[in-house]
Amino acid sequence: MLIVGITGTLGAGKGTIVEYLEIKKGFAHFSVRDYLIEEMAKRGLDNNRDNMVITANDLRKNNSPSFIIEELYREAKGLPENAVIESIRTPGEVDFLKKQGEFILLAVDADPELRYERIKARKSSTDNVDFKTFLANEEREFTTTDPNKQNLKKCIEMSDLVLNNNGSIEALFDQLDEFLGSL
């Protein structure tokens, strides 16, 4: 059984890759976002990006830097099929998953303007921000020395492959298929 982790910048195409792995490759999907939405509901918090970050950081601080991923990994490991875990955001999460074996980390990135247009088009409640706020949100999640907080830059550096999603969706899937075929 293979577990694929997905990391990357905001709006780069993580969900598109996950959907492809689910529909075309038969992977089971485990979402950090969905896990956090459930946790926020338990806490009576509104579903927005700030509350999502606060909740994730709180869970990591009170448990371990890889807590959320450990929970999702336990669920994924119990299945017979390959699984994809979306969205890896801390180096501790990557370290935990790499120690489990049969794991690869994919990162995806694209130009900021293109990514902003994509998040506006998907109309998620956590994405209803202006471009300046979009960039500020990403900057907040891009680097830190706190192991309980998001560090997308380090996660991308730790990935087995960085997919460029500045082109067509077909070009993205071609990159993905080529890499999976080499495994």
Sequence and secondary structure as in RCSB ss.txt:
>XXXX:A:sequence
MLIVGITGTLGAGKGTIVEYLEIKKGFAHFSVRDYLIEEMAKRGLDNNRDNMVITANDLRKNNSPSFIIEELYRE
AKGLPENAVIESIRTPGEVDFLKKQGEFILLAVDADPELRYERIKARKSSTDNVDFKTFLANEEREFTTTDPNKQ
NLKKCIEMSDLVLNNNGSIEALFDQLDEFLGSL
>XXXX:A:secstr
  EEEEEESTTSSHHHHHHHHHHHH  EEEEHHHHHHHHHHHHT  SSHHHHHHHHHHHHHHT TTHHHHHHHHH
HHTSSS EEEE   SHHHHHHHHHHSSEEEEEEE  HHHHHHHHHHHT GGG   HHHHHHHHHHHH  S TTS 
 HHHHHHH SEEEE SS HHHHHHHHHHHHHT 
